[in-house]
């Protein structure tokens, strides 16, 4: 197997989408090719990071950071965190931006309280 063939199949290997024969071929190539071995390691680390982010409910952090004060409240209350996860990306983004764009601390506190109330309902 050549590198260009192996590179195409690496993600499928990680995702368990290859049949046993192809998986063995890719693994054999990776065992003898430092470049593809390093690429496979990188893909596996990236795959674990994405899986962990999703498991922790922070996948949206890849595109829109959750403000720290909101994240603290979500970490303290599983029901709120579950409600947050059910929101569409757009609703999460609007809620987050409302907090981060507040110019005064009291405005941010008021918006945080409103966001938490929305999540409770």
N, C-alpha and C positions, 0 to 999 in steps of 0.2 A: 504494500500500500504506500502511496506517495503522500507527502505532506498536504497537498491541496485537497486530496480526497479525505484524509483524516480530519482536517480542519472543519470540513463541512459536516462531518458526522459527530464531532465532539459533543455538541449540545444534545443531540439525540441520545448519545451514550449516557450523559448525566441524567437525562430525563427518563431513562429506561425504555426508550422507544425503538431500540435496535433489537433485531433477532439475535440469538446466541452466536451465530456465525459471524455476523458483522461486528458484534461487540468484541469478540475475540480478536478479530483482525485489527480493529482500532486499538485495543489494549496492547496488542503485540507491537504495533507501530509506535505507540506512545512510550512503551518500555525501552525502545532503542533510539528514540528521537528526542533530544533535549528540548528543542523548540516546541514541539507538539506537547511534550510532557509539561512544560511550563505553562503553555496555553490552557491545557486541561486543568491544571492547578488553579489558574486564575479564574476559569469558568466555574469551577466548583466553589471557590470562595465567594464569587459574585452570586452564584445561585443560593448559597447558604445565607448570605446577607439579605437577599431579597426575601427568602422564605422567613427569616427571622423578623424582618421588618413587617411582613404581612401578619405573622403570628402575634406580634406586639401591637398591631393596629396602627403602625406608623408608615404604611406604604405611601400615604399621601405626602409624607415628609420629603419624598423624592422630588416633588414638584411644588408643594406649598407647605412651608414649615408650620407646624402647629405652635402657636404662641406658648411660651413657657407656663404662664399662669393657667391657661386652659388645659395644657398637657398635665399639669399637676392635679387639677380637679378630675380629669379623666382617669388618671392613675389611682386616685383615691376612691373612685366610685365606679364599680363595674357596670352598673346599669347605665350611667351616663356614657361610659366608654362604648357600650353596645349601641346606644342611641346614636352616638357620633358616627360609628361605623356604618350605620344604616342610612345616614345622610348621603345624598349625592355628592360627588366631588365639588360641584358648583356651590352647593349649600355650605359645605365645609370651607371652601375657599372664601366665600362671602363673610362667614362668621369669623374666620381667622383674620381677614383683611380689616374687618370692622375693629378688631382689637388692635392690630398693629398700626393702623392709621390714626388711632386716637391721639390727639395732641396733649390732652391733659390727663393726669392720672385718674381723676374722678370720672372722666368720660370713659376711660378704659374699664374702670371698676363697674360702672353702670352697664356697659356693653357686655362685660363678662357675666354679670348677674342675669342679664336678659338672655344671653346665649345658654347659660345653664338652665334657666327656666324653660326655654324652648326645648332643650334636650329632655327635661323631666316630663314634659307634656306629651 
